[in-house]
Amino acid sequence: MKRYANVNWKGPLTSGSGRIESTQSGALGELPLSFKARFEDETGRAGTNPEELIAAAHASCFSMALAHALAQNGTPAESLDAKAEIELQPKEGGGFEIRGSALTVVGKVPGLDEERFQEIAKGAKENCPVSRALGAINITLDARFA
């Protein structure tokens, strides 16, 4: 199975701009990319950036892995609210690096105690394909009940 996204960039990094032109599903398209959106605009309103897209991918993958693990445990979730926050920082010698992803999940899981929920969430964090792909960074987890 393969998935794709098409991006077009014009000009140098700091004064150029780009856009996500399309994705295989059609869910993303014509989304602006720029240096400002990635490194200067903390509001997130100047356009998307790779870190935001990684966060979306990580939260999505983790919530799906957790939903599956909970169902296999015989305690399917009523709801899971997951968030991933990607940390991008300057690195020594110049440039930037992604240092971590902080996963947070608040779940409603009838018939399950919170301690077991945290155990299952930890396993989902470790085994979701995006977490594995992000193995070079620190991934934290805060799992709790609503």
Backbone as CSV, one residue per row, in Angstrom:
resi,resn,N_x,N_y,N_z,CA_x,CA_y,CA_z,C_x,C_y,C_z
1,MET,0.841,-1.162,0.000,0.000,0.000,0.000,0.897,1.240,0.000
2,LYS,0.607,2.169,-0.865,1.339,3.427,-0.933,0.344,4.574,-0.950
3,ARG,0.746,5.695,-0.395,-0.061,6.911,-0.388,0.817,8.048,-0.899
4,TYR,0.213,9.080,-1.478,1.037,10.167,-1.984,0.428,11.532,-1.729
5,ALA,1.295,12.534,-1.806,0.917,13.939,-1.766,1.817,14.671,-2.750
6,ASN,1.262,15.638,-3.449,2.027,16.443,-4.394,2.179,17.856,-3.854
7,VAL,3.421,18.359,-3.859,3.732,19.696,-3.373,4.501,20.443,-4.454
8,ASN,4.205,21.738,-4.604,4.938,22.604,-5.520,5.548,23.733,-4.710
9,TRP,6.850,23.975,-4.890,7.554,25.069,-4.198,8.225,25.936,-5.239
10,LYS,8.176,27.260,-5.045,8.826,28.200,-5.952,9.671,29.172,-5.152
11,GLY,10.908,29.348,-5.574,11.793,30.323,-4.950,12.600,29.769,-3.804
12,PRO,13.418,30.641,-3.202,14.256,30.223,-2.071,13.424,30.009,-0.809
13,LEU,14.034,29.414,0.182,13.311,29.045,1.401,12.618,30.217,2.073
14,THR,13.351,31.262,2.391,12.759,32.326,3.213,11.810,33.251,2.458
15,SER,12.001,33.419,1.161,11.110,34.319,0.419,10.216,33.590,-0.578
16,GLY,10.430,32.315,-0.732,9.611,31.537,-1.649,8.316,31.094,-1.004
17,SER,7.561,30.331,-1.759,6.319,29.800,-1.205,5.953,28.529,-1.958
18,GLY,5.056,27.808,-1.356,4.622,26.568,-1.978,3.202,26.249,-1.585
19,ARG,2.777,25.094,-2.038,1.448,24.634,-1.665,1.379,23.124,-1.816
20,ILE,0.550,22.542,-0.983,0.204,21.146,-1.174,-0.830,21.170,-2.276
21,GLU,-0.501,20.610,-3.416,-1.415,20.658,-4.552,-2.517,19.626,-4.447
22,SER,-2.156,18.423,-4.021,-3.160,17.377,-3.930,-2.631,16.222,-3.098
23,THR,-3.567,15.415,-2.650,-3.232,14.152,-2.012,-4.059,13.067,-2.691
24,GLN,-3.648,11.845,-2.496,-4.331,10.727,-3.142,-5.819,10.714,-2.829
25,SER,-6.175,10.993,-1.578,-7.584,10.947,-1.179,-8.365,12.169,-1.637
26,GLY,-7.662,13.239,-1.939,-8.326,14.492,-2.267,-8.675,15.314,-1.035
27,ALA,-8.352,14.798,0.146,-8.692,15.500,1.382,-7.881,16.783,1.562
28,LEU,-6.660,16.800,1.060,-5.820,17.992,1.169,-5.497,18.495,-0.218
29,GLY,-5.620,19.776,-0.414,-5.278,20.364,-1.692,-5.312,21.870,-1.613
30,GLU,-4.430,22.482,-2.379,-4.347,23.939,-2.428,-4.126,24.549,-1.048
31,LEU,-3.276,23.900,-0.249,-2.929,24.421,1.074,-1.595,25.150,0.982
32,PRO,-1.522,26.411,1.414,-0.292,27.174,1.301,0.783,26.704,2.273
33,LEU,2.038,26.797,1.810,3.221,26.507,2.606,4.151,27.709,2.485
34,SER,4.802,28.086,3.568,5.768,29.179,3.503,6.708,29.102,4.689
35,PHE,7.807,29.822,4.584,8.754,29.932,5.686,8.046,30.526,6.905
36,LYS,7.261,31.584,6.668,6.543,32.227,7.765,5.615,31.241,8.469
37,ALA,4.881,30.448,7.689,3.949,29.490,8.285,4.682,28.456,9.126
38,ARG,5.900,28.139,8.735,6.636,27.090,9.439,7.427,27.617,10.624
39,PHE,8.047,28.776,10.480,9.003,29.215,11.487,8.663,30.507,12.213
40,GLU,7.711,31.297,11.709,7.487,32.604,12.308,6.097,32.801,12.881
41,ASP,5.075,32.251,12.267,3.699,32.516,12.669,3.216,31.483,13.673
42,GLU,3.300,31.822,14.948,2.875,30.901,16.003,1.361,30.707,16.040
43,THR,0.605,31.587,15.377,-0.848,31.443,15.380,-1.291,30.290,14.496
44,GLY,-0.445,29.909,13.529,-0.797,28.841,12.612,-1.736,29.268,11.510
45,ARG,-1.940,30.553,11.327,-2.902,31.049,10.339,-2.272,31.349,8.977
46,ALA,-0.944,31.325,8.881,-0.281,31.686,7.625,-0.253,30.535,6.623
47,GLY,-0.691,29.372,7.011,-0.664,28.193,6.149,-0.236,26.989,6.948
48,THR,-0.199,25.868,6.311,0.193,24.653,7.013,1.709,24.492,6.971
49,ASN,2.197,23.450,7.605,3.633,23.169,7.635,3.828,21.684,7.888
50,PRO,5.020,21.176,7.614,5.246,19.740,7.790,4.968,19.240,9.213
51,GLU,5.286,20.051,10.210,5.092,19.602,11.596,3.614,19.450,11.929
52,GLU,2.789,20.355,11.442,1.354,20.241,11.655,0.814,18.980,10.983
53,LEU,1.314,18.694,9.802,0.865,17.500,9.082,1.349,16.222,9.775
54,ILE,2.560,16.248,10.320,3.055,15.104,11.090,2.201,14.912,12.342
55,ALA,1.854,16.022,13.001,0.998,15.937,14.194,-0.347,15.313,13.847
56,ALA,-0.930,15.728,12.744,-2.220,15.156,12.329,-2.086,13.669,12.041
57,ALA,-1.014,13.307,11.361,-0.786,11.893,11.049,-0.579,11.081,12.321
58,HIS,0.189,11.624,13.268,0.483,10.884,14.491,-0.774,10.709,15.345
59,ALA,-1.533,11.790,15.530,-2.761,11.693,16.337,-3.759,10.739,15.697
60,SER,-3.865,10.785,14.369,-4.803,9.900,13.660,-4.398,8.440,13.809
61,CYS,-3.136,8.160,13.550,-2.646,6.781,13.613,-2.777,6.228,15.035
62,PHE,-2.364,7.026,16.017,-2.436,6.595,17.409,-3.874,6.309,17.825
63,SER,-4.804,7.200,17.476,-6.200,6.987,17.900,-6.781,5.729,17.253
64,MET,-6.401,5.459,16.013,-6.880,4.235,15.350,-6.280,2.991,16.005
65,ALA,-4.982,3.053,16.320,-4.324,1.915,16.985,-4.930,1.677,18.368
66,LEU,-5.216,2.756,19.079,-5.809,2.626,20.412,-7.233,2.075,20.318
67,ALA,-8.014,2.557,19.378,-9.375,2.044,19.204,-9.352,0.543,18.929
68,HIS,-8.418,0.112,18.097,-8.290,-1.315,17.772,-7.895,-2.122,19.011
69,ALA,-6.901,-1.629,19.743,-6.436,-2.347,20.935,-7.531,-2.437,21.999
70,LEU,-8.296,-1.374,22.157,-9.390,-1.396,23.135,-10.472,-2.387,22.727
71,ALA,-10.796,-2.434,21.449,-11.793,-3.398,20.959,-11.297,-4.824,21.154
72,GLN,-10.018,-5.065,20.882,-9.452,-6.408,21.092,-9.484,-6.793,22.563
73,ASN,-9.415,-5.811,23.438,-9.484,-6.051,24.878,-10.913,-6.341,25.328
74,GLY,-11.881,-6.176,24.436,-13.280,-6.380,24.792,-13.921,-5.157,25.418
75,THR,-13.234,-4.017,25.311,-13.733,-2.772,25.887,-13.633,-1.655,24.837
76,PRO,-14.476,-1.713,23.818,-14.390,-0.683,22.773,-14.659,0.710,23.337
77,ALA,-13.972,1.672,22.764,-14.120,3.056,23.214,-15.436,3.647,22.744
78,GLU,-16.053,4.428,23.615,-17.187,5.242,23.205,-16.664,6.445,22.421
79,SER,-15.554,7.022,22.915,-14.905,8.116,22.196,-13.457,8.255,22.654
80,LEU,-12.636,8.742,21.733,-11.234,9.034,22.012,-10.920,10.397,21.404
81,ASP,-10.432,11.316,22.207,-9.991,12.619,21.716,-8.472,12.659,21.819
82,ALA,-7.814,12.583,20.677,-6.353,12.505,20.649,-5.756,13.764,20.038
83,LYS,-4.600,14.134,20.553,-3.847,15.285,20.051,-2.374,14.910,20.035
84,ALA,-1.664,15.351,19.009,-0.210,15.219,18.963,0.363,16.610,18.790
85,GLU,1.349,16.932,19.581,2.015,18.225,19.491,3.480,17.981,19.147
86,ILE,3.870,18.435,17.962,5.231,18.234,17.468,6.111,19.399,17.909
87,GLU,7.288,19.076,18.436,8.229,20.096,18.889,9.338,20.273,17.859
88,LEU,9.422,21.467,17.285,10.458,21.839,16.329,11.329,22.891,16.988
89,GLN,12.638,22.650,17.037,13.558,23.564,17.704,14.802,23.776,16.852
90,PRO,15.453,24.944,17.027,16.748,25.136,16.362,17.744,24.110,16.892
91,LYS,18.657,23.681,16.028,19.674,22.737,16.485,21.036,23.414,16.478
92,GLU,21.920,22.880,17.280,23.272,23.418,17.340,23.903,23.327,15.964
93,GLY,24.584,24.386,15.572,25.229,24.400,14.271,24.332,24.907,13.155
94,GLY,23.087,25.252,13.484,22.169,25.787,12.484,21.107,24.803,12.068
95,GLY,20.085,25.323,11.489,18.969,24.498,11.039,18.003,24.206,12.168
96,PHE,17.086,23.310,11.886,16.053,22.944,12.845,15.942,21.432,12.915
97,GLU,15.352,20.946,14.001,15.093,19.523,14.131,13.806,19.294,14.905
98,ILE,13.128,18.217,14.559,11.966,17.788,15.320,12.492,16.981,16.490
99,ARG,12.145,17.415,17.691,12.670,16.770,18.894,11.682,15.844,19.568
100,GLY,10.395,16.035,19.317,9.456,15.183,20.024,8.031,15.318,19.530
101,SER,7.233,14.373,19.975,5.799,14.395,19.748,5.134,14.049,21.074
102,ALA,4.291,14.947,21.545,3.575,14.725,22.799,2.149,14.315,22.466
103,LEU,1.828,13.064,22.732,0.476,12.556,22.505,-0.353,12.749,23.767
104,THR,-1.577,13.206,23.573,-2.546,13.317,24.661,-3.821,12.647,24.188
105,VAL,-4.403,11.834,25.045,-5.688,11.218,24.699,-6.594,11.233,25.919
106,VAL,-7.834,11.622,25.680,-8.880,11.575,26.696,-9.931,10.620,26.155
107,GLY,-10.188,9.566,26.921,-11.088,8.538,26.434,-12.299,8.305,27.307
108,LYS,-13.349,7.857,26.658,-14.536,7.333,27.343,-14.609,5.874,26.954
109,VAL,-14.315,5.011,27.929,-14.248,3.579,27.652,-15.017,2.840,28.748
110,PRO,-16.287,2.555,28.511,-17.085,1.846,29.507,-16.479,0.473,29.830
111,GLY,-16.505,0.144,31.111,-16.054,-1.177,31.538,-14.553,-1.331,31.698
112,LEU,-13.802,-0.256,31.631,-12.339,-0.323,31.735,-11.876,0.646,32.812
113,ASP,-10.924,0.194,33.659,-10.383,1.112,34.656,-9.253,1.933,34.028
114,GLU,-8.974,3.062,34.639,-8.020,4.003,34.058,-6.606,3.433,33.970
115,GLU,-6.203,2.629,34.929,-4.860,2.038,34.889,-4.695,1.134,33.664
116,ARG,-5.680,0.304,33.404,-5.624,-0.579,32.229,-5.691,0.242,30.943
117,PHE,-6.483,1.319,30.956,-6.551,2.207,29.800,-5.170,2.764,29.481
118,GLN,-4.446,3.185,30.496,-3.113,3.723,30.282,-2.155,2.663,29.733
119,GLU,-2.268,1.440,30.198,-1.434,0.345,29.682,-1.712,0.098,28.201
120,ILE,-2.984,0.040,27.855,-3.362,-0.209,26.459,-2.934,0.967,25.585
121,ALA,-3.086,2.185,26.088,-2.673,3.377,25.337,-1.169,3.371,25.104
122,LYS,-0.407,2.947,26.099,1.049,2.877,25.943,1.411,1.900,24.831
123,GLY,0.764,0.762,24.799,1.020,-0.206,23.730,0.647,0.348,22.365
124,ALA,-0.464,1.075,22.273,-0.871,1.689,21.000,0.151,2.723,20.564
125,LYS,0.655,3.511,21.508,1.682,4.515,21.196,2.920,3.843,20.614
126,GLU,3.342,2.766,21.216,4.562,2.087,20.783,4.397,1.343,19.467
127,ASN,3.174,0.942,19.148,2.969,0.088,17.985,2.304,0.752,16.788
128,CYS,1.823,1.973,16.906,1.215,2.579,15.723,2.320,2.860,14.705
129,PRO,2.052,2.648,13.423,3.080,2.809,12.392,3.726,4.194,12.362
130,VAL,2.981,5.240,12.662,3.594,6.572,12.648,4.548,6.726,13.830
131,SER,4.199,6.202,14.995,5.134,6.232,16.123,6.428,5.506,15.765
132,ARG,6.293,4.390,15.115,7.491,3.643,14.700,8.325,4.456,13.717
133,ALA,7.666,5.138,12.786,8.386,5.961,11.816,9.081,7.137,12.502
134,LEU,8.526,7.586,13.611,9.106,8.705,14.358,10.056,8.219,15.455
135,GLY,10.585,7.038,15.311,11.422,6.423,16.336,12.657,7.208,16.730
136,ALA,13.087,8.156,15.924,14.286,8.936,16.238,14.005,10.081,17.209
137,ILE,12.737,10.298,17.551,12.396,11.405,18.459,11.742,10.872,19.727
138,ASN,11.671,11.723,20.724,11.023,11.378,21.982,9.508,11.488,21.816
139,ILE,8.786,10.441,22.163,7.330,10.446,22.104,6.802,10.230,23.517
140,THR,6.014,11.192,23.982,5.416,11.078,25.307,3.934,10.823,25.185
141,LEU,3.333,10.356,26.271,1.913,10.041,26.266,1.267,10.471,27.572
142,ASP,0.155,11.180,27.471,-0.684,11.514,28.600,-2.052,10.935,28.285
143,ALA,-2.412,9.837,28.938,-3.691,9.146,28.692,-4.532,9.203,29.949
144,ARG,-5.784,9.648,29.768,-6.685,9.741,30.922,-8.129,9.616,30.470
145,PHE,-8.998,9.432,31.436,-10.423,9.360,31.173,-11.051,10.755,31.214
146,ALA,-12.139,10.897,30.485,-12.885,12.164,30.475,-13.552,12.377,31.800
